[in-house]
Amino acid sequence: IGTQEFKVKRIPKPEIVVMGRGGPVNLKRGVKGAPRSLKLVAQPDESFAQFLPKDAKFRVAESEINLVRAGRSVGSVRPKGPDVNLTSLASQAREGDALVIEVKKVQRRNFKGDVEDFPNFGPRIITVRIN
């Protein structure tokens, strides 16, 4: 009968948030003492999550966390998933160190239940200072 062009809005990128025990980590202030665990949450855009809640299910699938002292890596962990066990790094951490988190892969589950890699997310590198 005919063809019609439609404009399609792209899926907005989720924001990566570092969660500690008491909620989101304040990246400006840092954390007091080295945390034993963190959770990396990929939060969807608020309007997208309200409009299409079944399509707004993101998760951090892969990351690398380095304990950095004076610009050098002291140790690292490579978790597969959003939950990060930092026990091995916490024992080495000192005041003035930083946790440099590099998010490598984010995945999205769509309304059909299919999981796909989602390349558009931010920030990719997050620094958490240890006070």
C-alpha positions as CSV (number, residue, x, y, z in Angstrom):
1,I,0.0,0.0,0.0
2,G,2.9,2.3,0.7
3,T,5.9,3.1,2.8
4,Q,6.2,5.4,5.8
5,E,9.3,6.6,7.5
6,F,9.3,6.9,11.3
7,K,11.7,8.7,13.5
8,V,13.0,6.4,16.2
9,K,14.4,7.6,19.5
10,R,17.5,5.8,20.7
11,I,17.6,4.2,24.1
12,P,19.2,6.7,26.5
13,K,22.4,5.6,28.1
14,P,22.2,4.4,31.7
15,E,24.4,6.0,34.3
16,I,26.7,3.9,36.4
17,V,26.4,4.5,40.1
18,V,28.7,3.0,42.8
19,M,26.7,1.8,45.8
20,G,28.1,1.2,49.2
21,R,26.4,-0.1,52.3
22,G,24.4,3.1,53.0
23,G,23.5,3.9,49.4
24,P,25.3,5.8,46.6
25,V,29.0,6.6,47.3
26,N,29.8,10.3,47.3
27,L,32.5,10.5,44.7
28,K,33.5,14.1,45.8
29,R,34.2,13.1,49.4
30,G,35.3,9.5,48.9
31,V,34.9,6.8,51.5
32,K,36.2,6.5,55.0
33,G,38.3,3.4,55.1
34,A,38.4,0.8,52.4
35,P,35.1,-0.8,51.6
36,R,34.9,-4.6,51.6
37,S,32.2,-4.7,49.0
38,L,30.5,-2.4,46.4
39,K,27.7,-2.7,43.9
40,L,27.8,-1.2,40.4
41,V,24.4,-0.2,39.3
42,A,23.4,0.8,35.8
43,Q,20.5,3.2,36.4
44,P,18.3,3.8,33.4
45,D,17.1,7.3,32.3
46,E,14.2,8.2,34.5
47,S,11.7,9.1,31.7
48,F,12.7,6.0,29.7
49,A,12.2,3.7,32.8
50,Q,8.7,5.2,33.4
51,F,7.7,5.0,29.7
52,L,9.1,1.5,29.0
53,P,9.8,-0.2,32.3
54,K,10.2,-3.7,30.8
55,D,12.9,-2.4,28.4
56,A,14.8,-0.4,31.1
57,K,16.6,-3.3,32.8
58,F,20.3,-2.8,32.7
59,R,23.1,-4.5,34.6
60,V,26.9,-4.1,34.8
61,A,28.2,-7.4,33.5
62,E,32.0,-6.9,33.6
63,S,34.4,-4.4,35.2
64,E,37.9,-4.0,36.5
65,I,38.7,-2.4,39.9
66,N,42.3,-1.2,40.6
67,L,43.6,-0.1,44.0
68,V,45.9,2.9,43.0
69,R,48.6,4.4,45.2
70,A,50.7,7.3,44.0
71,G,49.6,6.7,40.4
72,R,50.5,2.9,40.4
73,S,48.3,0.0,40.6
74,V,48.7,-2.0,43.9
75,G,46.2,-4.7,43.1
76,S,43.1,-5.4,41.0
77,V,39.9,-7.5,40.8
78,R,37.8,-8.3,37.8
79,P,34.3,-9.1,38.9
80,K,31.7,-10.6,36.5
81,G,28.5,-8.9,37.5
82,P,27.4,-5.9,39.6
83,D,28.5,-7.2,43.0
84,V,32.1,-6.5,43.8
85,N,34.0,-8.3,46.6
86,L,36.9,-6.0,47.6
87,T,38.2,-8.0,50.6
88,S,41.6,-8.7,48.9
89,L,42.1,-5.0,48.1
90,A,40.8,-3.7,51.4
91,S,43.5,-5.3,53.4
92,Q,46.2,-3.5,51.2
93,A,44.4,-0.1,51.1
94,R,45.7,2.9,53.0
95,E,44.5,6.5,53.4
96,G,45.1,8.5,50.3
97,D,44.7,5.5,47.9
98,A,41.9,5.3,45.3
99,L,39.7,2.7,43.8
100,V,39.7,3.2,40.0
101,I,36.7,1.4,38.5
102,E,36.6,0.7,34.8
103,V,33.2,-0.5,33.6
104,K,33.9,-2.8,30.6
105,K,30.4,-4.2,29.8
106,V,26.8,-3.3,30.4
107,Q,23.9,-5.6,29.4
108,R,20.2,-4.9,28.9
109,R,17.3,-7.2,29.1
110,N,14.5,-6.3,26.8
111,F,10.7,-6.9,27.1
112,K,11.1,-10.3,25.4
113,G,13.7,-11.4,28.0
114,D,16.6,-11.4,25.6
115,V,19.9,-10.1,27.0
116,E,22.1,-7.9,24.8
117,D,25.3,-6.1,25.3
118,F,24.7,-2.3,25.5
119,P,27.7,-0.2,24.4
120,N,26.3,3.2,25.3
121,F,26.7,3.9,29.0
122,G,28.6,6.3,31.2
123,P,30.8,7.0,33.0
124,R,33.2,4.3,32.0
125,I,35.9,5.2,34.5
126,I,35.0,6.1,38.1
127,T,37.4,7.0,40.9
128,V,36.6,6.5,44.6
129,R,39.1,8.1,47.0
130,I,39.9,6.3,50.3
131,N,40.1,8.7,53.2
